[in-house]
Amino acid sequence: MSKKELAVQEETIKDLVQAPDLSAWGEADVSASDLILPKILLMQGLSELVAQGEAKMGDIINSLSSTVIGDEKKPVKILPFFCRKSWVVEKWDGSKFQFDHILPDIGEKLPYEDEIGGVKYKNSHQYEFFCLTEDKSIPHVLSFRGKSHKAGKQLFTQMYVINKSLGKSPAAYWIDLGCFRDKNDKGTFMVWSFKPTTESTNPDLNEAVKWIPIVKNAVVQPTAEPKAQESTVF
C-alpha cells in the first residue's frame, strides 16, 4: 500500500472514530412544558404492574419506561437537588376519591377532608423531590404523600436541615434509595430506605443547578397512593 493510500485510510478511520462536534447542532430552548419526567415508584403487592406480571413486589420502577431500575438487593443511586411541596386535591365521585387538581403549599394547612358546595374533597400534602440518577440524563421525580408522607419529611430534613447545618447544599450527597419488607396486621408491604453515601462533586452540583429553573414549573401527574403503609429508614 502506497503512502498516499495509507494516508487516505488513516483519515477515513479518524473520521469514523472521532466524536462529533455536538455544538454544531445548536442549543434547544428547553422548558418544563417540553418534558415528561419519569417517576420513581416502589412496587407493592397490589401495584398494577405486579398484578400484570411485569414487576414483582419490591421492584423500583421507572414510570416512563416501566423498567426495573432497582430492588430490595440493588438500591438506586439518586442525587435529590430540589423539593417542591404541594397539596393534591381529590374529589368524591360518588364511589371513591379521584384526582382533581394540585394546589401549591403556601404555608397554610388544609383540612384532610372538606366539603364545598355539597361535594366532598380530600387534601393530601405532598413532597416532590427532583433527582438526578447516575447517567444524569434527565431528572426523575420521587413523590411522597398519604401513607408515605413521613418518608418525604425525612428526606426533606436531610436535604434542607442536616445538610444546611453542615454548611452544605441540599444536593450535597448522593443517596442510595432502597427498600425492605415490613408487615403489620394488614399484611406485608415494602418500605423505602435512604442512605447518604458519597459527596457530590462540583460537576454534579452544576448539572443539578441547571435543572432547577426548569423543574420548578414542571407538571407531574400524581400516581395512585400505595395500597399498603409506607415509611422510611435512614
Backbone bond lengths (Angstrom), bond angles and torsions (degrees), N, CA, C in turn:
res aa  C-N    CA-C-N  psi(-1)  N-CA   C-N-CA  omega(-1)  CA-C   N-CA-C  phi
1 M - - - 1.459 - - 1.530 109.33 -
2 S 1.336 116.31 129.98 1.453 120.76 -178.36 1.529 110.44 -70.87
3 K 1.349 115.66 165.21 1.459 120.50 178.17 1.524 110.98 -62.44
4 K 1.350 115.87 -36.32 1.465 119.66 -179.70 1.525 110.57 -65.92
5 E 1.353 116.13 -44.13 1.467 120.45 179.11 1.528 110.96 -64.63
6 L 1.364 115.93 -38.21 1.457 120.33 179.37 1.520 110.62 -65.61
7 A 1.329 117.35 -39.67 1.462 121.62 179.84 1.529 110.86 -65.00
8 V 1.345 116.01 -40.89 1.468 120.38 178.49 1.523 110.22 -63.51
9 Q 1.364 116.43 -42.62 1.462 120.80 -179.76 1.525 110.76 -64.28
10 E 1.328 117.16 -42.46 1.469 120.92 179.72 1.521 110.76 -63.79
11 E 1.334 117.16 -38.94 1.457 121.34 179.71 1.532 110.64 -66.96
12 T 1.345 115.49 -38.24 1.470 120.09 178.04 1.524 110.81 -63.85
13 I 1.331 117.13 -44.95 1.475 121.84 178.90 1.523 110.22 -62.63
14 K 1.313 116.64 -40.60 1.464 121.41 179.73 1.525 110.29 -61.63
15 D 1.333 116.34 -41.44 1.468 120.47 179.42 1.523 111.32 -64.73
16 L 1.350 116.33 -33.65 1.456 120.35 -177.47 1.520 112.60 -73.83
17 V 1.326 118.24 -35.42 1.460 121.45 -173.25 1.521 113.28 -98.64
18 Q 1.320 117.55 -16.78 1.460 119.34 -176.75 1.528 110.28 -71.96
19 A 1.331 115.72 133.79 1.466 120.46 179.66 1.523 109.92 -65.79
20 P 1.348 117.31 139.70 1.463 119.97 179.51 1.521 111.75 -69.48
21 D 1.303 115.74 154.52 1.459 121.56 176.66 1.523 108.16 -81.55
22 L 1.345 116.57 101.15 1.459 120.79 -174.35 1.526 112.43 -68.13
23 S 1.326 117.60 -22.53 1.462 119.98 -179.83 1.527 111.65 -64.93
24 A 1.348 116.11 -21.12 1.464 119.42 -179.25 1.530 111.95 -67.09
25 W 1.346 117.20 -19.31 1.457 120.79 -179.39 1.528 111.96 -81.02
26 G 1.310 117.17 -12.90 1.457 120.27 -179.95 1.517 111.68 83.81
27 E 1.327 115.79 170.63 1.449 122.49 179.98 1.522 110.13 -103.79
28 A 1.339 117.08 126.74 1.469 121.14 177.04 1.520 109.40 -85.64
29 D 1.306 116.11 143.25 1.459 121.57 177.15 1.527 107.48 -86.19
30 V 1.341 116.79 96.81 1.453 122.00 -175.16 1.526 109.65 -94.28
31 S 1.335 116.48 128.97 1.457 121.95 175.91 1.514 109.17 -122.89
32 A 1.334 115.93 173.02 1.462 120.51 -178.47 1.518 111.93 -60.71
33 S 1.335 117.21 -33.25 1.468 120.24 -177.24 1.527 112.52 -70.87
34 D 1.340 117.54 -14.68 1.463 120.96 179.39 1.528 112.46 -84.24
35 L 1.330 117.70 -12.32 1.453 121.19 -167.76 1.521 113.82 -108.64
36 I 1.312 115.62 145.17 1.457 122.64 165.31 1.532 105.55 -117.42
37 L 1.311 116.13 106.95 1.453 120.60 -174.58 1.531 110.53 -87.98
38 P 1.335 117.70 132.14 1.460 120.22 177.26 1.521 111.32 -71.24
39 K 1.327 115.85 144.95 1.455 121.51 174.53 1.522 109.37 -101.34
40 I 1.320 116.04 150.45 1.460 122.12 175.35 1.527 107.30 -98.99
41 L 1.331 116.50 118.26 1.461 122.03 -174.24 1.523 110.81 -119.27
42 L 1.319 115.90 142.42 1.461 122.03 175.95 1.531 108.93 -103.82
43 M 1.317 116.21 122.76 1.458 121.05 -176.10 1.528 111.90 -78.83
44 Q 1.328 115.05 126.88 1.455 122.61 172.76 1.533 109.27 -100.63
45 G 1.310 116.88 175.05 1.457 120.50 -177.20 1.515 113.45 -61.83
46 L 1.341 117.09 -29.56 1.460 121.15 -177.99 1.527 112.41 -105.28
47 S 1.330 117.38 12.92 1.461 119.90 177.65 1.523 110.27 -64.77
48 E 1.325 116.71 149.57 1.456 121.65 -174.39 1.524 112.53 -60.52
49 L 1.333 117.73 -43.94 1.461 120.22 -178.74 1.528 111.86 -65.99
50 V 1.337 116.44 -31.40 1.465 120.37 176.82 1.527 109.40 -68.38
51 A 1.331 116.36 -43.97 1.467 120.69 179.12 1.523 111.32 -61.98
52 Q 1.345 116.88 -32.00 1.460 121.17 -179.67 1.528 112.83 -83.37
53 G 1.336 116.68 -4.82 1.458 120.44 179.78 1.507 114.02 79.47
54 E 1.342 117.75 12.66 1.464 121.37 -178.56 1.524 112.49 -93.51
55 A 1.326 117.37 -8.65 1.459 122.33 177.98 1.517 107.58 -154.19
56 K 1.322 115.72 169.67 1.461 120.09 176.59 1.526 109.12 -123.05
57 M 1.297 115.14 160.74 1.451 121.27 178.87 1.530 109.44 -56.46
58 G 1.331 116.07 130.08 1.463 120.37 -178.63 1.513 114.02 98.58
59 D 1.328 117.57 -9.83 1.462 120.00 175.95 1.527 109.91 -71.97
60 I 1.315 115.44 144.89 1.466 122.54 174.10 1.518 106.42 -106.21
61 I 1.334 115.85 123.56 1.456 121.48 -166.61 1.524 112.18 -116.18
62 N 1.341 115.50 141.85 1.460 122.33 165.67 1.524 107.07 -85.12
63 S 1.331 117.68 115.60 1.463 120.97 -172.40 1.525 112.88 -66.97
64 L 1.329 117.23 -27.10 1.461 120.52 -175.83 1.524 111.37 -72.61
65 S 1.318 116.07 -40.06 1.460 120.64 -178.10 1.523 112.65 -105.47
66 S 1.338 116.83 -8.95 1.477 122.90 -175.83 1.529 111.27 59.09
67 T 1.325 117.50 26.94 1.457 121.44 178.89 1.527 110.25 -96.23
68 V 1.322 115.31 151.27 1.460 121.90 178.31 1.528 108.38 -81.60
69 I 1.321 116.31 124.00 1.470 120.54 -179.75 1.526 111.99 -112.60
70 G 1.327 116.64 -4.17 1.457 121.26 178.83 1.513 109.77 -174.66
71 D 1.346 115.99 174.47 1.457 120.21 177.26 1.521 109.11 -161.00
72 E 1.345 116.19 -162.06 1.467 120.34 -177.01 1.523 112.58 -61.48
73 K 1.326 116.63 -31.56 1.467 120.50 -176.86 1.528 112.69 -99.92
74 K 1.311 116.91 -13.11 1.463 120.52 -175.79 1.527 109.64 -129.21
75 P 1.348 117.70 95.92 1.464 120.08 178.61 1.523 111.73 -69.22
76 V 1.308 115.75 160.84 1.458 122.54 177.67 1.526 108.25 -102.42
77 K 1.331 116.35 130.39 1.466 119.48 177.81 1.521 109.18 -83.35
78 I 1.328 116.36 123.57 1.457 121.24 178.25 1.519 109.80 -131.03
79 L 1.328 114.89 153.76 1.459 121.12 173.81 1.529 107.40 -122.24
80 P 1.352 117.52 90.87 1.468 119.35 178.02 1.519 109.84 -68.86
81 F 1.336 116.30 128.57 1.464 119.00 -175.16 1.522 113.62 -125.02
82 F 1.329 117.50 -11.69 1.470 119.27 -179.11 1.523 108.67 -154.82
83 C 1.334 116.11 138.79 1.451 120.85 178.14 1.525 109.33 -123.32
84 R 1.321 115.44 135.78 1.462 121.17 176.65 1.528 107.91 -121.41
85 K 1.333 115.73 129.91 1.464 120.86 179.98 1.527 109.64 -103.96
86 S 1.316 116.21 140.53 1.457 120.37 -177.43 1.524 110.08 -155.38
87 W 1.337 114.95 176.12 1.458 122.05 174.13 1.527 108.82 -118.59
88 V 1.322 116.20 126.16 1.458 121.44 175.30 1.529 107.57 -93.00
89 V 1.328 116.14 119.38 1.463 121.68 -176.96 1.523 109.17 -102.80
90 E 1.333 115.88 124.21 1.462 122.11 178.25 1.530 109.96 -114.32
91 K 1.301 115.90 144.31 1.470 122.15 -175.91 1.532 110.16 -112.74
92 W 1.332 115.97 137.11 1.466 120.98 179.07 1.521 109.45 -75.96
93 D 1.348 115.85 124.36 1.467 119.63 -177.16 1.532 112.93 -101.69
94 G 1.327 115.90 10.25 1.454 120.16 -178.87 1.504 113.25 108.42
95 S 1.339 116.10 -22.53 1.463 119.95 178.63 1.527 112.74 -131.87
96 K 1.339 116.23 -27.59 1.465 120.32 179.07 1.527 109.75 -160.54
97 F 1.339 115.53 166.66 1.454 120.72 176.86 1.532 109.40 -83.50
98 Q 1.331 115.67 132.60 1.462 122.70 178.44 1.522 109.29 -120.42
99 F 1.357 116.55 146.37 1.461 120.56 178.59 1.522 110.90 -56.35
100 D 1.339 115.87 134.18 1.463 120.70 -179.70 1.528 111.33 -118.82
101 H 1.327 117.64 -55.49 1.470 119.83 179.01 1.529 109.62 -164.07
102 I 1.330 115.17 174.43 1.464 122.31 -179.89 1.523 108.91 -119.81
103 L 1.335 115.72 137.52 1.459 121.84 175.80 1.530 108.73 -115.27
104 P 1.329 118.41 139.81 1.462 119.19 175.80 1.523 110.73 -68.77
105 D 1.306 116.62 148.36 1.461 121.89 175.98 1.530 107.80 -82.84
106 I 1.330 116.15 111.06 1.479 121.05 -179.88 1.521 110.93 -109.67
107 G 1.344 115.52 21.26 1.458 120.29 177.01 1.514 114.38 92.88
108 E 1.325 117.85 0.26 1.456 121.61 -179.84 1.531 109.15 -100.97
109 K 1.322 116.71 127.46 1.461 120.81 -179.00 1.525 109.50 -81.06
110 L 1.312 116.77 127.04 1.456 121.95 179.29 1.523 110.28 -96.41
111 P 1.332 118.34 149.58 1.474 120.15 177.20 1.524 110.15 -66.63
112 Y 1.334 115.54 148.36 1.461 118.86 -179.50 1.526 110.78 -61.18
113 E 1.330 116.65 -42.35 1.458 120.64 175.24 1.522 109.16 -126.57
114 D 1.316 115.64 144.71 1.458 121.69 -177.20 1.525 108.64 -143.53
115 E 1.327 115.83 160.08 1.456 120.48 176.82 1.522 109.15 -131.26
116 I 1.326 116.22 122.83 1.463 122.29 -178.09 1.522 108.20 -127.98
117 G 1.328 115.76 120.92 1.460 119.84 -179.79 1.511 113.27 59.25
118 G 1.340 116.56 33.27 1.458 120.46 179.60 1.515 114.29 80.87
119 V 1.349 117.40 3.16 1.463 121.89 -179.79 1.527 109.62 -109.23
120 K 1.336 116.58 134.80 1.457 121.42 -179.85 1.535 110.69 -84.26
121 Y 1.325 114.15 139.55 1.464 121.08 175.73 1.524 109.08 -130.33
122 K 1.333 115.55 151.89 1.460 121.66 175.30 1.527 108.63 -123.56
123 N 1.326 116.15 132.28 1.465 122.21 -178.47 1.524 109.89 -112.05
124 S 1.314 117.12 120.52 1.468 122.03 179.03 1.515 109.45 -117.48
125 H 1.337 116.18 123.12 1.460 119.10 177.07 1.522 109.95 -72.51
126 Q 1.330 116.20 142.53 1.461 121.00 -173.93 1.532 111.55 -135.19
127 Y 1.332 115.01 137.58 1.467 122.70 167.88 1.521 107.69 -103.96
128 E 1.310 116.52 126.85 1.469 121.46 174.15 1.526 108.93 -116.26
129 F 1.320 116.11 117.06 1.462 121.11 179.41 1.527 109.03 -104.27
130 F 1.315 115.47 130.56 1.459 121.32 175.66 1.528 106.97 -99.85
131 C 1.331 115.76 125.75 1.461 121.32 -170.32 1.520 110.94 -130.55
132 L 1.319 115.39 147.74 1.456 121.14 166.89 1.524 108.27 -92.00
133 T 1.328 116.28 146.45 1.456 121.19 170.38 1.527 107.66 -103.79
134 E 1.312 116.65 -179.42 1.469 119.41 -172.61 1.521 113.15 -61.89
135 D 1.341 118.15 -30.88 1.464 118.32 -179.75 1.527 112.35 -79.82
136 K 1.332 117.47 -13.21 1.478 123.59 175.42 1.526 112.52 56.44
137 S 1.322 117.37 26.68 1.461 119.65 -175.88 1.523 112.48 -76.87
138 I 1.332 116.89 -46.84 1.450 121.60 -177.05 1.529 107.66 -154.32
139 P 1.319 119.06 145.03 1.471 119.51 179.21 1.524 112.17 -63.48
140 H 1.320 115.30 146.41 1.458 123.35 172.03 1.526 107.98 -108.57
141 V 1.325 116.18 155.75 1.458 121.24 -177.95 1.518 110.00 -113.28
142 L 1.318 115.66 131.49 1.454 122.86 177.61 1.519 107.21 -120.54
143 S 1.342 117.61 112.65 1.467 122.26 -173.08 1.521 111.32 -110.86
144 F 1.337 115.13 144.59 1.456 121.49 178.07 1.523 109.52 -136.18
145 R 1.321 116.00 122.17 1.457 121.75 173.07 1.520 108.36 -154.44
146 G 1.320 116.63 173.26 1.451 119.42 -179.61 1.514 111.46 59.67
147 K 1.316 116.76 -126.98 1.461 121.78 -176.04 1.531 112.76 -69.60
148 S 1.325 118.12 -18.61 1.468 120.52 179.53 1.531 112.12 -98.66
149 H 1.335 117.37 8.33 1.462 120.96 -175.47 1.529 111.95 -59.55
150 K 1.325 116.27 -36.98 1.470 120.22 -179.84 1.521 111.32 -60.86
151 A 1.326 116.39 -36.00 1.464 120.59 178.36 1.521 110.47 -61.83
152 G 1.333 116.48 -42.90 1.456 120.29 178.87 1.516 112.25 -64.27
153 K 1.318 115.70 -38.58 1.467 119.72 179.56 1.525 111.41 -64.00
154 Q 1.336 116.18 -37.30 1.456 119.50 179.42 1.528 111.88 -69.74
155 L 1.334 116.85 -40.85 1.460 119.52 177.96 1.530 110.40 -67.41
156 F 1.325 117.25 -38.20 1.459 121.48 176.42 1.530 110.07 -60.47
157 T 1.331 116.94 -42.30 1.469 121.59 178.75 1.517 111.07 -61.50
158 Q 1.346 116.27 -42.63 1.464 120.09 178.96 1.529 110.91 -59.48
159 M 1.334 116.36 -45.84 1.457 120.47 -174.27 1.523 113.05 -73.49
160 Y 1.334 116.15 -48.06 1.460 119.69 -167.38 1.528 114.82 -103.41
161 V 1.341 116.94 -8.55 1.467 119.43 177.62 1.525 110.46 -115.70
162 I 1.336 116.45 -57.33 1.461 119.64 -177.32 1.526 111.11 -66.34
163 N 1.335 117.16 -49.75 1.470 119.37 179.84 1.527 111.33 -60.07
164 K 1.334 115.76 -41.38 1.470 119.82 -179.76 1.521 111.09 -63.78
165 S 1.344 116.75 -39.25 1.467 120.05 179.57 1.526 111.78 -64.32
166 L 1.349 116.02 -22.82 1.467 121.36 177.73 1.525 111.98 -91.13
167 G 1.348 116.03 2.79 1.456 119.95 -178.45 1.509 113.38 74.31
168 K 1.326 116.36 26.95 1.458 121.23 -177.04 1.522 110.97 -117.40
169 S 1.332 116.46 167.71 1.462 121.71 179.76 1.525 110.29 -79.19
170 P 1.345 117.76 164.53 1.472 119.80 175.60 1.529 112.70 -57.72
171 A 1.330 116.84 -28.94 1.469 121.01 -178.66 1.528 111.47 -99.01
172 A 1.324 116.43 36.90 1.465 120.47 -174.23 1.519 113.51 -71.33
173 Y 1.344 117.20 -27.38 1.458 119.49 -173.48 1.530 111.51 -131.94
174 W 1.334 114.59 140.50 1.456 120.36 165.62 1.521 107.52 -71.54
175 I 1.315 116.22 146.46 1.461 121.60 -176.06 1.518 109.77 -124.90
176 D 1.329 115.72 134.63 1.459 121.20 170.78 1.523 107.72 -83.03
177 L 1.326 115.95 113.88 1.462 122.05 178.63 1.527 108.01 -97.56
178 G 1.321 115.52 108.92 1.452 120.26 -178.66 1.515 111.64 -128.36
179 C 1.310 116.71 -164.09 1.464 120.91 -179.47 1.513 109.37 -158.95
180 F 1.328 115.64 163.05 1.451 121.59 174.22 1.519 109.00 -149.87
181 R 1.327 115.75 167.68 1.468 121.63 -176.95 1.520 110.58 -90.63
182 D 1.299 115.66 140.42 1.449 122.85 173.33 1.528 107.18 -139.74
183 K 1.306 117.22 170.19 1.462 118.81 179.08 1.514 110.96 -152.94
184 N 1.294 114.69 154.71 1.455 121.91 173.17 1.522 107.82 -139.06
185 D 1.330 116.66 -163.19 1.462 118.91 -176.67 1.525 113.07 -68.62
186 K 1.359 117.48 -10.06 1.463 121.09 179.37 1.523 112.71 -96.36
187 G 1.342 116.50 -6.11 1.456 118.76 178.14 1.522 112.98 129.92
188 T 1.328 116.02 -167.55 1.466 123.06 -179.60 1.515 109.63 -96.74
189 F 1.323 116.52 140.50 1.447 121.15 -178.44 1.525 109.61 -147.46
190 M 1.323 115.29 164.31 1.458 121.45 -179.14 1.528 110.38 -95.84
191 V 1.323 115.47 144.63 1.457 122.81 -178.29 1.526 108.63 -125.74
192 W 1.329 116.58 132.68 1.467 120.37 175.78 1.528 110.04 -65.75
193 S 1.330 117.24 148.80 1.464 122.46 169.64 1.523 108.68 -133.92
194 F 1.331 116.27 143.88 1.461 122.34 -179.24 1.513 109.79 -125.55
195 K 1.331 115.97 140.61 1.456 120.12 177.32 1.526 109.59 -144.18
196 P 1.352 117.95 107.77 1.471 119.49 174.61 1.524 109.72 -60.35
197 T 1.334 116.36 135.11 1.467 119.83 -177.03 1.529 110.54 -122.22
198 T 1.320 117.53 -110.05 1.459 120.81 -175.82 1.532 111.73 -77.72
199 E 1.303 114.90 150.51 1.463 120.22 178.73 1.533 109.19 -75.67
200 S 1.298 116.52 140.40 1.467 120.85 179.94 1.523 110.23 -70.13
201 T 1.332 115.28 150.78 1.459 121.36 179.88 1.523 110.09 -92.25
202 N 1.317 116.57 170.16 1.470 120.23 176.22 1.533 111.99 -60.45
203 P 1.361 119.62 -42.31 1.467 118.69 174.43 1.531 112.71 -59.99
204 D 1.350 117.32 -37.28 1.468 120.48 176.15 1.524 110.36 -59.58
205 L 1.322 115.76 -47.62 1.465 120.67 -177.26 1.525 111.19 -66.64
206 N 1.321 116.31 -38.46 1.474 119.49 178.64 1.524 110.82 -63.97
207 E 1.327 117.03 -39.56 1.462 120.86 178.52 1.530 110.32 -66.19
208 A 1.324 116.74 -41.85 1.464 120.66 179.97 1.522 111.41 -64.48
209 V 1.320 116.83 -46.24 1.465 121.08 -178.54 1.525 111.05 -61.13
210 K 1.317 116.77 -34.21 1.466 121.50 179.37 1.521 111.84 -59.36
211 W 1.342 116.67 -33.09 1.457 121.11 -175.19 1.524 113.77 -85.70
212 I 1.331 118.43 -20.11 1.470 120.55 -172.65 1.527 112.99 -56.21
213 P 1.341 120.55 -48.34 1.472 119.05 -179.59 1.527 113.11 -61.61
214 I 1.327 116.94 -26.44 1.470 120.49 -178.67 1.521 111.13 -80.10
215 V 1.344 117.34 -48.26 1.464 119.92 -174.46 1.524 112.57 -75.06
216 K 1.324 117.89 -17.26 1.467 119.80 178.50 1.523 111.20 -55.96
217 N 1.323 116.90 -32.87 1.464 121.53 -176.53 1.522 113.17 -108.67
218 A 1.330 116.34 9.77 1.463 119.37 -178.58 1.527 110.46 -69.40
219 V 1.329 116.57 138.45 1.463 122.02 176.01 1.534 107.76 -95.07
220 V 1.316 115.72 120.13 1.461 121.29 -179.30 1.517 108.19 -116.83
221 Q 1.329 117.12 116.20 1.462 121.33 -179.73 1.521 109.90 -70.74
222 P 1.329 118.49 124.75 1.466 119.90 179.51 1.523 111.62 -63.85
223 T 1.326 115.48 145.80 1.455 120.65 172.85 1.521 108.69 -96.57
224 A 1.313 115.80 164.88 1.464 119.67 179.11 1.520 110.03 -62.18
225 E 1.321 116.42 147.90 1.456 120.34 177.72 1.520 109.65 -65.92
226 P 1.350 117.38 146.73 1.460 120.30 177.32 1.522 111.15 -58.49
227 K 1.318 115.71 153.07 1.460 120.91 -177.77 1.520 112.29 -79.14
228 A 1.334 117.85 -14.18 1.448 119.71 -178.47 1.521 110.18 -129.08
229 Q 1.313 115.48 165.72 1.451 120.33 -177.32 1.523 110.68 -63.02
230 E 1.328 116.66 142.02 1.453 121.50 175.03 1.521 108.60 -125.94
231 S 1.327 115.49 146.03 1.449 121.30 170.43 1.516 105.29 -145.40
232 T 1.305 118.03 -166.04 1.455 119.04 -179.69 1.514 110.42 -149.33
233 V 1.312 116.76 158.42 1.448 122.05 178.63 1.520 108.13 -133.87
234 F 1.332 116.55 131.67 1.458 120.42 172.49 1.518 108.50 -93.54
